[in-house]
Amino acid sequence: MTTDIAGNLHRVRERIEKALDRSGRPGAEVVLVAVTKTLPVETVSRAIAAGQLEFGENRIQEAEGKIPHLAGTAPVRWHLIGHLQSNKARRAAELFDMIHSVDSAKLAGRLDQACAALGKVLPVLLQVDLGEEETKFGVSRAGLRDLARALSECRSLKLNGLMTIPPFLEDPEQVRPFFRELRRLRDSLEQERPGCLGDGHLSMGMTHDLEAAILEGATIVRVGTAIFGERAHG
């Protein structure tokens, strides 16, 4: 049975709009990033045909086999949402339009050098580890300010906000405190140094908890399963 990608996209967008209404943010824009990890080029092409233009990949190696094949088909934007090793910064800078997972000054420096060589200014988000899980990456709350200051020295990176991946909890209401904390951290940084986070994006919320994330201020949600089915987790 073929997945109804167009119908699923419509339903996810309806969920986003309803959550925005509930949050008191009607008319606000939430960027829907369709997570395409493990999915073939043909599936991504169907999503593009259905009007989806923002896509997220987790790994450089997989993205290399996908992004070039779709170049020029539409004004698609690619987001790296998975962990990035600093030795792959050059390739990431070449492939992606935004990176959500900057978590160290070393990685920022490598990306900055790569983008300078490419003549490119790359929007990035700082990944913050709020759940303190061993399997998750991200800068700590304590290290966030120093990392944000380090990014301000990078001439070819545009710091544009924060991202987090909270612990998976069945009840989305139990996840809301993590989303609320990311918003608090963003607002605190912006109060201390106005404009330091650019557009002030909050990349948070996936298939099962996107409403909770939007209620707490999400501006980007990363959704796989609700669009493509169980092959893409997110």
C-alpha positions as CSV (number, residue, x, y, z in Angstrom):
1,M,0.0,0.0,0.0
2,T,1.4,3.4,-1.0
3,T,1.7,6.0,1.7
4,D,-0.6,9.0,1.1
5,I,2.2,11.6,1.5
6,A,0.1,14.5,0.2
7,G,-2.7,13.7,2.6
8,N,-0.4,13.2,5.5
9,L,1.3,16.5,4.9
10,H,-2.1,18.2,4.8
11,R,-3.0,16.6,8.1
12,V,0.3,17.6,9.8
13,R,-0.1,21.2,8.6
14,E,-3.7,21.2,10.0
15,R,-2.2,20.0,13.4
16,I,0.3,22.8,13.3
17,E,-2.4,25.4,12.5
18,K,-4.6,24.2,15.3
19,A,-1.7,24.2,17.8
20,L,-0.9,27.8,16.7
21,D,-4.5,28.8,17.4
22,R,-4.4,27.2,20.8
23,S,-1.1,28.9,21.6
24,G,-2.4,32.3,20.8
25,R,0.0,32.6,17.8
26,P,-2.5,32.5,14.9
27,G,-0.8,33.5,11.7
28,A,2.7,32.8,13.1
29,E,4.9,30.7,10.8
30,V,6.2,27.3,11.9
31,V,8.6,25.6,9.5
32,L,7.7,22.0,8.9
33,V,10.9,20.0,8.2
34,A,10.0,16.6,6.7
35,V,12.5,14.0,8.1
36,T,13.6,11.8,5.2
37,K,16.2,9.5,6.9
38,T,16.2,6.0,5.5
39,L,13.8,7.0,2.6
40,P,14.7,6.8,-1.1
41,V,14.9,9.7,-3.5
42,E,11.6,8.6,-5.1
43,T,9.8,9.1,-1.8
44,V,11.3,12.6,-1.3
45,S,10.3,13.5,-4.9
46,R,6.7,12.6,-4.1
47,A,6.8,14.9,-1.1
48,I,8.2,17.7,-3.2
49,A,5.4,17.1,-5.7
50,A,3.0,17.6,-2.8
51,G,4.5,21.0,-2.1
52,Q,6.9,20.1,0.7
53,L,10.2,22.0,0.3
54,E,12.0,21.7,3.7
55,F,13.7,18.4,4.4
56,G,15.8,17.0,7.2
57,E,18.6,14.4,7.1
58,N,20.5,12.8,10.1
59,R,23.7,11.6,8.4
60,I,26.1,13.0,5.9
61,Q,26.7,9.7,4.1
62,E,23.0,9.2,3.5
63,A,22.5,12.8,2.5
64,E,25.3,12.5,-0.1
65,G,23.4,9.9,-1.9
66,K,20.2,11.9,-1.9
67,I,20.6,15.6,-2.1
68,P,22.6,15.8,-5.4
69,H,20.0,13.7,-7.1
70,L,17.3,16.2,-6.2
71,A,19.2,19.4,-7.0
72,G,17.4,21.7,-9.3
73,T,14.0,20.0,-9.1
74,A,12.6,22.7,-6.8
75,P,13.8,25.3,-4.4
76,V,14.3,22.7,-1.7
77,R,16.1,23.5,1.6
78,W,18.0,20.8,3.4
79,H,18.5,20.8,7.2
80,L,21.0,18.6,9.0
81,I,19.3,17.6,12.2
82,G,21.6,14.8,13.3
83,H,24.9,14.9,15.2
84,L,27.8,16.2,13.1
85,Q,31.4,15.3,13.6
86,S,33.9,18.1,13.1
87,N,35.8,16.1,10.5
88,K,32.7,16.1,8.3
89,A,32.1,19.9,8.6
90,R,33.3,20.6,5.1
91,R,30.9,18.2,3.4
92,A,28.0,19.4,5.6
93,A,28.7,23.0,4.6
94,E,28.5,22.0,1.0
95,L,25.3,20.0,1.3
96,F,23.1,21.7,3.7
97,D,21.2,25.0,4.0
98,M,20.9,24.9,7.8
99,I,22.5,22.9,10.5
100,H,20.5,22.3,13.7
101,S,23.2,20.4,15.7
102,V,26.1,22.7,16.4
103,D,27.3,21.7,19.9
104,S,30.9,22.7,20.3
105,A,33.2,25.6,19.5
106,K,35.5,23.2,17.6
107,L,32.7,22.2,15.3
108,A,31.6,25.8,14.8
109,G,35.2,26.7,13.9
110,R,35.5,23.9,11.3
111,L,32.1,24.9,9.8
112,D,33.1,28.6,9.7
113,Q,36.3,27.8,7.9
114,A,34.5,25.5,5.4
115,C,31.9,28.1,4.7
116,A,34.4,30.9,4.2
117,A,36.2,28.7,1.6
118,L,32.9,28.2,-0.1
119,G,31.9,31.9,0.0
120,K,28.8,30.9,1.9
121,V,27.0,32.2,5.1
122,L,25.3,29.2,6.7
123,P,22.5,29.5,9.3
124,V,23.1,27.3,12.3
125,L,21.3,26.4,15.5
126,L,22.9,25.4,18.8
127,Q,21.8,22.0,20.0
128,V,21.1,22.1,23.8
129,D,21.2,18.9,25.8
130,L,18.3,19.4,28.3
131,G,17.5,15.7,29.1
132,E,21.2,14.9,30.0
133,E,20.8,11.4,28.4
134,E,24.0,9.5,27.5
135,T,22.8,8.8,24.0
136,K,22.0,12.5,23.2
137,F,24.4,15.2,22.0
138,G,24.3,18.9,22.7
139,V,25.9,21.7,24.7
140,S,24.9,21.8,28.4
141,R,22.9,24.6,29.9
142,A,26.0,25.8,31.7
143,G,28.1,25.9,28.4
144,L,25.4,27.5,26.2
145,R,26.4,31.2,26.8
146,D,30.1,30.6,26.1
147,L,29.2,28.7,22.9
148,A,26.9,31.4,21.7
149,R,29.6,33.9,22.3
150,A,32.1,31.8,20.3
151,L,29.6,31.7,17.4
152,S,29.4,35.5,17.4
153,E,33.1,35.4,16.3
154,C,32.3,33.2,13.3
155,R,32.0,35.4,10.2
156,S,30.6,32.7,7.9
157,L,28.0,31.3,10.3
158,K,24.7,32.9,11.2
159,L,23.5,31.8,14.7
160,N,19.8,31.6,14.2
161,G,18.4,29.9,17.4
162,L,18.4,26.8,19.5
163,M,17.4,23.1,19.0
164,T,16.8,20.3,21.4
165,I,15.8,16.6,21.4
166,P,14.1,15.9,24.7
167,P,13.7,12.4,26.2
168,F,10.9,10.4,24.6
169,L,7.9,10.3,26.9
170,E,4.6,8.8,25.9
171,D,2.6,11.7,27.3
172,P,3.5,14.9,25.4
173,E,2.5,17.0,28.4
174,Q,5.5,15.5,30.2
175,V,7.8,16.8,27.5
176,R,6.5,20.3,27.7
177,P,8.9,21.4,30.5
178,F,11.9,20.7,28.2
179,F,10.4,22.8,25.4
180,R,9.6,25.5,28.0
181,E,13.2,25.4,29.2
182,L,14.6,25.9,25.7
183,R,12.3,28.9,25.2
184,R,13.5,30.3,28.5
185,L,17.1,29.9,27.5
186,R,16.6,31.6,24.2
187,D,14.8,34.5,25.8
188,S,17.5,34.8,28.5
189,L,20.2,35.0,25.8
190,E,18.3,37.5,23.8
191,Q,17.7,39.7,26.8
192,E,21.4,39.7,27.7
193,R,22.6,40.3,24.1
194,P,19.7,41.4,21.8
195,G,20.0,39.9,18.3
196,C,22.6,37.3,19.3
197,L,20.3,34.5,18.1
198,G,19.3,36.0,14.8
199,D,15.7,34.9,14.0
200,G,15.5,33.2,17.4
201,H,14.3,29.9,16.1
202,L,13.3,27.1,18.4
203,S,13.7,23.8,16.6
204,M,11.7,21.3,18.8
205,G,8.9,18.9,18.5
206,M,8.4,15.8,16.4
207,T,5.5,13.6,15.3
208,H,4.0,12.7,18.7
209,D,4.7,16.0,20.5
210,L,4.6,18.8,18.0
211,E,1.5,20.4,19.5
212,A,3.2,20.6,22.9
213,A,6.3,22.1,21.3
214,I,4.2,24.7,19.4
215,L,2.3,25.6,22.6
216,E,5.8,26.4,24.1
217,G,6.9,28.5,21.2
218,A,8.4,26.1,18.6
219,T,9.2,27.8,15.2
220,I,10.5,24.6,13.5
221,V,9.1,21.1,13.9
222,R,10.9,18.0,12.6
223,V,8.4,15.4,11.5
224,G,9.0,12.0,9.8
225,T,6.5,9.3,10.9
226,A,3.3,11.3,10.5
227,I,4.3,12.1,6.9
228,F,6.1,9.0,5.6
229,G,5.0,6.2,8.0
230,E,7.0,4.1,10.4
231,R,10.2,3.9,8.3
232,A,11.2,7.4,9.4
233,H,11.3,7.9,13.1
234,G,10.5,11.4,14.3
